[in-house]
Amino acid sequence: MDVTTTGFRFPAVRFVAGERLSSANYARALGVDDPLLSRAAEARGAGYRGRLVPPAMLGFHLAVAADALVDDLGFTWGKTLNLGIDVDWAGVPVTEEDLLEAHARVAAAWERPAKDGGTRQFLRVQTDFDLEGRTVCRWNVLFTERRLGEPVQGSDGEAGEDEDFGFFGQTRRTPLPAGRPEARVDTPVVDRLSLARLSVSLDNPDPLHVDDGVARAAGFEQVIGHGAAVVGLLHEPVRTWAGIETPVRLKTRQSAPFGIGDTLTAEAGDVTCDDGGSTWVRTTVARQDDVLIGTADIYLHTSS
């Protein structure tokens, strides 16, 4: 990766969500049973313009062309991997019929020495998705890449976390839902078709999810699953409980890959209201062998 790109901005991209995304195929691949995602008639009957687009579907790659990742940011397919994804959602429903404008920039880039004598590089991309002039979703993705035998060329300090999530604190507050998230999501067995379906439904160009050669070059036995799928599963128990119109902040981390033959289970813990006035829920996604795939602290912008 190119760690000199802090502040680099990509040209704005405008697109109709449904021309690049498919909520129905996304839901089918993850085993999410929600007619508001899978059936346009049901979504319209509920007062929406079309099928809903969950925030996990609005990835940075919708704003940055695949060749730009390589040419401008120095990505290496299969070796540049994401460490975590933070998503802020304003609680404004986005549908497949909506015209979105996406703005992506490099929020931070740095590197530091690695124990093997090489370097570990980091780069954080922030992407805002605007609907009718208002930011409705913000993605922050932290990428990393290990380079062997190369000395540190730039900063060897770690860039601080950007805790200013901008519009999130300005969104309207919604009432705290009753009870706690009870929904549990169990995915179908992951196969090549489901990974291909996710790549198409998310318009994700990363060959790591469909090309075994790229996956092996990155150190995996075969293709692996999508980070956005983990984010979506982590959000799903809370989305089902609180609704798509509750503003949330998802701070997610993926701790292990998943791939062909796996099944994943998403579950939520208890609702916590801390002394600082925050209401949050921790969710997890685990593999069938109980290996933890990802965790999220999900903060709800509620009025009580």
RODO-2510 file (C-alpha; in nm, 4 decimals, decimal comma):
residues 304
     n   res          X          Y          Z
     1     m     0,0000     0,0000     0,0000
     2     d     0,1020     0,3625    -0,0446
     3     v     0,1260     0,5166     0,3023
     4     t     0,1746     0,8684     0,1628
     5     t    -0,1880     0,8991     0,0528
     6     t    -0,3460     1,0495     0,3671
     7     g    -0,6048     1,3034     0,2573
     8     f    -0,6342     1,1634    -0,0963
     9     r    -0,9904     1,2049    -0,2242
    10     f    -1,1603     1,0084    -0,4983
    11     p    -1,4098     1,1696    -0,7360
    12     a    -1,7713     1,1561    -0,6183
    13     v    -1,9789     0,8712    -0,7602
    14     r    -2,3555     0,8851    -0,8203
    15     f    -2,5613     0,5721    -0,8722
    16     v    -2,9069     0,4283    -0,8248
    17     a    -2,8648     0,1691    -0,5503
    18     g    -3,0557    -0,1073    -0,7273
    19     e    -2,8425    -0,0753    -1,0409
    20     r    -2,5391    -0,1964    -0,8453
    21     l    -2,6812    -0,3762    -0,5422
    22     s    -2,9297    -0,6589    -0,4873
    23     s    -3,0840    -0,6785    -0,1408
    24     a    -3,2684    -0,9988    -0,2321
    25     n    -2,9503    -1,1867    -0,3260
    26     y    -2,7688    -1,0468    -0,0232
    27     a    -3,0439    -1,1719     0,2087
    28     r    -3,0580    -1,5085     0,0346
    29     a    -2,6837    -1,5648     0,0647
    30     l    -2,6861    -1,4882     0,4379
    31     g    -3,0099    -1,6691     0,5211
    32     v    -3,1845    -1,3474     0,6303
    33     d    -3,5618    -1,3917     0,6149
    34     d    -3,6989    -1,0392     0,5757
    35     p    -3,9539    -0,9551     0,3068
    36     l    -3,8491    -0,5886     0,3204
    37     l    -3,5141    -0,6977     0,1760
    38     s    -3,6304    -0,9717    -0,0571
    39     r    -3,9637    -0,8554    -0,2002
    40     a    -4,0220    -0,5137    -0,3521
    41     a    -4,4030    -0,5381    -0,3268
    42     e    -4,3843    -0,6015     0,0485
    43     a    -4,1428    -0,3117     0,0964
    44     r    -4,3679    -0,0758    -0,0978
    45     g    -4,6657    -0,1984     0,1019
    46     a    -4,4775    -0,0972     0,4167
    47     g    -4,4313     0,2543     0,2801
    48     y    -4,0834     0,2310     0,1275
    49     r    -3,9921     0,3119    -0,2334
    50     g    -3,8457    -0,0346    -0,2882
    51     r    -3,6467    -0,3093    -0,1215
    52     l    -3,4405    -0,1854     0,1726
    53     v    -3,0614    -0,1654     0,1512
    54     p    -2,8969    -0,2417     0,4908
    55     p    -2,5898    -0,0320     0,5818
    56     a    -2,3578    -0,3340     0,5521
    57     m    -2,4203    -0,3314     0,1763
    58     l    -2,2897     0,0243     0,1299
    59     g    -1,9208    -0,0623     0,1084
    60     f    -1,6300     0,1630     0,0126
    61     h    -1,5836    -0,0263    -0,3153
    62     l    -1,9006     0,1395    -0,4457
    63     a    -1,7117     0,4695    -0,4411
    64     v    -1,3679     0,3510    -0,5541
    65     a    -1,3034     0,1647    -0,8793
    66     a    -1,1020    -0,1569    -0,8481
    67     d    -0,8146    -0,0258    -1,0612
    68     a    -0,7995     0,2919    -0,8507
    69     l    -0,7395     0,0841    -0,5389
    70     v    -0,4320    -0,0598    -0,7096
    71     d    -0,3121     0,2458    -0,9014
    72     d    -0,3811     0,5184    -0,6426
    73     l    -0,3573     0,3367    -0,3075
    74     g    -0,1157     0,0563    -0,3964
    75     f    -0,3450    -0,2285    -0,2953
    76     t    -0,2322    -0,5847    -0,3694
    77     w    -0,5249    -0,8188    -0,4263
    78     g    -0,5211    -1,0969    -0,1721
    79     k    -0,2559    -0,9328     0,0463
    80     t    -0,4269    -0,6086     0,1428
    81     l    -0,6786    -0,7224     0,4033
    82     n    -0,9275    -0,5420     0,6259
    83     l    -0,8829    -0,5463     1,0030
    84     g    -1,2125    -0,3879     1,0934
    85     i    -1,5077    -0,1923     0,9630
    86     d    -1,6917     0,0822     1,1504
    87     v    -2,0273     0,1938     1,0141
    88     d    -2,2444     0,4888     1,1167
    89     w    -2,6056     0,4701     1,0070
    90     a    -2,8352     0,7737     1,0335
    91     g    -3,1531     0,5678     1,0458
    92     v    -3,2729     0,7081     0,7121
    93     p    -3,4071     0,4171     0,5045
    94     v    -3,2198     0,3581     0,1788
    95     t    -3,3922     0,1579    -0,0922
    96     e    -3,2871     0,0120    -0,4243
    97     e    -3,4789     0,2957    -0,5951
    98     d    -3,2746     0,5740    -0,4357
    99     l    -3,0048     0,7847    -0,6028
   100     l    -2,6948     0,7921    -0,3842
   101     e    -2,3801     1,0003    -0,4018
   102     a    -2,0656     0,8459    -0,2523
   103     h    -1,7504     1,0300    -0,1424
   104     a    -1,4365     0,8335    -0,0460
   105     r    -1,1096     0,9593     0,1004
   106     v    -0,8015     0,8232     0,2730
   107     a    -0,8540     0,9281     0,6348
   108     a    -0,5131     0,8008     0,7539
   109     a    -0,2170     0,5957     0,6318
   110     w     0,0924     0,4855     0,8236
   111     e     0,3372     0,2030     0,8767
   112     r     0,5523     0,0655     1,1570
   113     p     0,8247    -0,1959     1,1962
   114     a     0,7171    -0,5595     1,2098
   115     k     0,8785    -0,8255     1,4275
   116     d     1,0089    -1,0101     1,1210
   117     g     1,2203    -0,7115     1,0177
   118     g     0,9787    -0,5903     0,7534
   119     t     0,6931    -0,3445     0,7905
   120     r     0,3246    -0,3526     0,8681
   121     q     0,1268    -0,0935     0,6751
   122     f    -0,2128     0,0511     0,7649
   123     l    -0,4590     0,2605     0,5687
   124     r    -0,8055     0,3799     0,6650
   125     v    -1,0630     0,4679     0,3974
   126     q    -1,3707     0,6714     0,4900
   127     t    -1,6719     0,6700     0,2587
   128     d    -1,9845     0,8848     0,2979
   129     f    -2,3077     0,7959     0,1240
   130     d    -2,5428     1,0888     0,0694
   131     l    -2,9128     1,0750    -0,0093
   132     e    -3,0860     1,3961    -0,1208
   133     g    -2,7955     1,6023     0,0102
   134     r    -2,7745     1,4346     0,3516
   135     t    -2,5141     1,1846     0,4689
   136     v    -2,7027     0,8707     0,5660
   137     c    -2,4204     0,6190     0,6038
   138     r    -2,0476     0,6393     0,6736
   139     w    -1,8018     0,3505     0,6356
   140     n    -1,4545     0,3501     0,7901
   141     v    -1,2401     0,0525     0,6848
   142     l    -0,8972    -0,0194     0,8309
   143     f    -0,6709    -0,2073     0,5888
   144     t    -0,3367    -0,3694     0,6567
   145     e    -0,0606    -0,5247     0,4514
   146     r     0,2615    -0,6932     0,5604
   147     r     0,5778    -0,6308     0,3594
   148     l     0,8785    -0,8521     0,4243
   149     g     1,2285    -0,7162     0,4440
   150     e     1,1346    -0,3567     0,3692
   151     p     1,2381    -0,0805     0,6106
   152     v     0,9877     0,1733     0,7325
   153     q     0,9764     0,4670     0,4919
   154     g     0,7192     0,6899     0,6576
   155     s     0,5745     0,7377     1,0016
   156     d     0,6350     0,4519     1,2407
   157     g     0,3620     0,5674     1,4769
   158     e     0,0083     0,4388     1,4772
   159     a    -0,2543     0,6858     1,3663
   160     g    -0,5105     0,7543     1,6357
   161     e    -0,8667     0,6358     1,5987
   162     d    -1,0991     0,8964     1,4526
   163     e    -1,3718     0,9212     1,7142
   164     d    -1,5509     1,2028     1,5350
   165     f    -1,8233     1,0161     1,3538
   166     g    -1,9651     1,3418     1,2264
   167     f    -2,3314     1,3207     1,1464
   168     f    -2,4106     1,0371     1,3898
   169     g    -2,4412     1,2680     1,6899
   170     q    -2,6685     1,4980     1,4912
   171     t    -2,9231     1,2335     1,3951
   172     r    -3,2630     1,2226     1,5576
   173     r    -3,2990     1,0025     1,8617
   174     t    -3,5475     0,7158     1,8552
   175     p    -3,7213     0,5448     2,1497
   176     l    -3,5389     0,2497     2,3023
   177     p    -3,7111    -0,0689     2,1840
   178     a    -3,8665    -0,2934     2,4449
   179     g    -3,6906    -0,6075     2,5588
   180     r    -3,3633    -0,7190     2,4019
   181     p    -3,2494    -0,8537     2,0648
   182     e    -3,3729    -1,2112     2,0476
   183     a    -3,3113    -1,2829     1,6812
   184     r    -3,0470    -1,5401     1,5948
   185     v    -2,9262    -1,5701     1,2376
   186     d    -2,7950    -1,9018     1,1056
   187     t    -2,6538    -1,8862     0,7558
   188     p    -2,6811    -2,1640     0,4987
   189     v    -2,3629    -2,3617     0,4355
   190     v    -2,1217    -2,1334     0,2531
   191     d    -2,0424    -2,2532    -0,0989
   192     r    -1,8958    -2,1008    -0,4125
   193     l    -2,2382    -1,9960    -0,5333
   194     s    -2,3154    -1,8032    -0,2154
   195     l    -1,9777    -1,6251    -0,2275
   196     a    -2,0315    -1,5388    -0,5941
   197     r    -2,3847    -1,4230    -0,5128
   198     l    -2,2483    -1,1949    -0,2407
   199     s    -1,9836    -1,0507    -0,4737
   200     v    -2,2513    -0,9675    -0,7300
   201     s    -2,5123    -0,8420    -0,4827
   202     l    -2,2552    -0,6138    -0,3159
   203     d    -2,0834    -0,5203    -0,6450
   204     n    -1,7572    -0,6222    -0,4759
   205     p    -1,4651    -0,6620    -0,7212
   206     d    -1,2182    -0,8323    -0,4820
   207     p    -1,1034    -1,1607    -0,6460
   208     l    -1,0117    -1,3007    -0,3021
   209     h    -1,3742    -1,4142    -0,2776
   210     v    -1,3961    -1,5936    -0,6126
   211     d    -1,0423    -1,6848    -0,7271
   212     d    -0,8579    -1,9667    -0,5483
   213     g    -0,5264    -1,8571    -0,7006
   214     v    -0,5533    -1,5115    -0,5435
   215     a    -0,6590    -1,6659    -0,2119
   216     r    -0,3640    -1,9084    -0,2099
   217     a    -0,1220    -1,6259    -0,2873
   218     a    -0,2587    -1,4534     0,0232
   219     g    -0,1987    -1,7598     0,2385
   220     f    -0,5445    -1,9166     0,2343
   221     e    -0,6300    -2,2643     0,1082
   222     q    -0,9125    -2,1344    -0,1092
   223     v    -1,1488    -1,8390    -0,1457
   224     i    -1,2753    -1,6698     0,1704
   225     g    -1,5884    -1,4772     0,2606
   226     h    -1,6641    -1,1063     0,2566
   227     g    -1,6036    -0,8614     0,5393
   228     a    -1,9313    -0,6894     0,4537
   229     a    -2,1133    -1,0177     0,5145
   230     v    -1,9676    -1,0319     0,8662
   231     v    -2,0744    -0,6704     0,9275
   232     g    -2,4244    -0,7491     0,8037
   233     l    -2,4570    -1,0549     1,0259
   234     l    -2,3280    -0,8618     1,3273
   235     h    -2,5915    -0,5928     1,2694
   236     e    -2,8790    -0,8265     1,1902
   237     p    -2,9957    -0,9193     1,5462
   238     v    -3,0083    -0,5493     1,6376
   239     r    -3,1620    -0,4425     1,3058
   240     t    -3,4375    -0,7004     1,3500
   241     w    -3,5036    -0,5790     1,7043
   242     a    -3,4618    -0,2023     1,6726
   243     g    -3,5590    -0,1551     1,3083
   244     i    -3,3799    -0,0044     1,0108
   245     e    -3,4811     0,3490     1,1178
   246     t    -3,2869     0,3423     1,4466
   247     p    -2,9553     0,5287     1,4104
   248     v    -2,6663     0,3044     1,5095
   249     r    -2,2887     0,3049     1,5254
   250     l    -2,1327    -0,0333     1,4482
   251     k    -1,7740    -0,0829     1,5630
   252     t    -1,6861    -0,4213     1,4172
   253     r    -1,3771    -0,6386     1,4115
   254     q    -1,3224    -0,9587     1,2147
   255     s    -1,0938    -1,1997     1,3994
   256     a    -1,0899    -1,5006     1,1641
   257     p    -1,1853    -1,5790     0,8042
   258     f    -1,4733    -1,7940     0,6911
   259     g    -1,5080    -1,9896     0,3726
   260     i    -1,6542    -2,2802     0,1821
   261     g    -1,8219    -2,5415     0,4028
   262     d    -1,8736    -2,3074     0,6978
   263     t    -2,1995    -2,2059     0,8602
   264     l    -2,2160    -1,8870     1,0656
   265     t    -2,4340    -1,7893     1,3608
   266     a    -2,4989    -1,4314     1,4712
   267     e    -2,6237    -1,3584     1,8215
   268     a    -2,6635    -1,0562     2,0495
   269     g    -2,5953    -1,0084     2,4193
   270     d    -2,7855    -0,7978     2,6692
   271     v    -2,8595    -0,4299     2,6215
   272     t    -2,6225    -0,2134     2,8255
   273     c    -2,6986     0,1419     2,9365
   274     d    -2,3769     0,2810     3,0800
   275     d    -2,3156     0,5781     3,3094
   276     g    -2,2138     0,7927     3,0159
   277     g    -2,5614     0,7701     2,8668
   278     s    -2,4729     0,5258     2,5900
   279     t    -2,6976     0,2350     2,4996
   280     w    -2,5145    -0,0471     2,3303
   281     v    -2,5278    -0,4159     2,2467
   282     r    -2,2427    -0,6557     2,1767
   283     t    -2,3023    -0,9017     1,8951
   284     t    -2,0933    -1,1942     1,7762
   285     v    -2,0601    -1,4132     1,4704
   286     a    -1,9170    -1,7616     1,5203
   287     r    -1,8378    -2,0539     1,2943
   288     q    -1,9890    -2,4014     1,3349
   289     d    -1,6761    -2,5099     1,5283
   290     d    -1,7299    -2,2214     1,7753
   291     v    -1,4413    -2,0189     1,6331
   292     l    -1,5237    -1,6505     1,6730
   293     i    -1,5346    -1,4780     1,3343
   294     g    -1,6303    -1,1277     1,4382
   295     t    -1,7602    -0,9015     1,7137
   296     a    -1,9370    -0,5668     1,7183
   297     d    -2,0231    -0,3062     1,9766
   298     i    -2,3381    -0,1496     1,8405
   299     y    -2,4373     0,1869     1,9858
   300     l    -2,7990     0,2979     1,9500
   301     h    -2,8909     0,6662     1,9278
   302     t    -3,1973     0,6371     2,1485
   303     s    -3,4021     0,8804     2,3561
   304     s    -3,4158     0,6682     2,6696
***
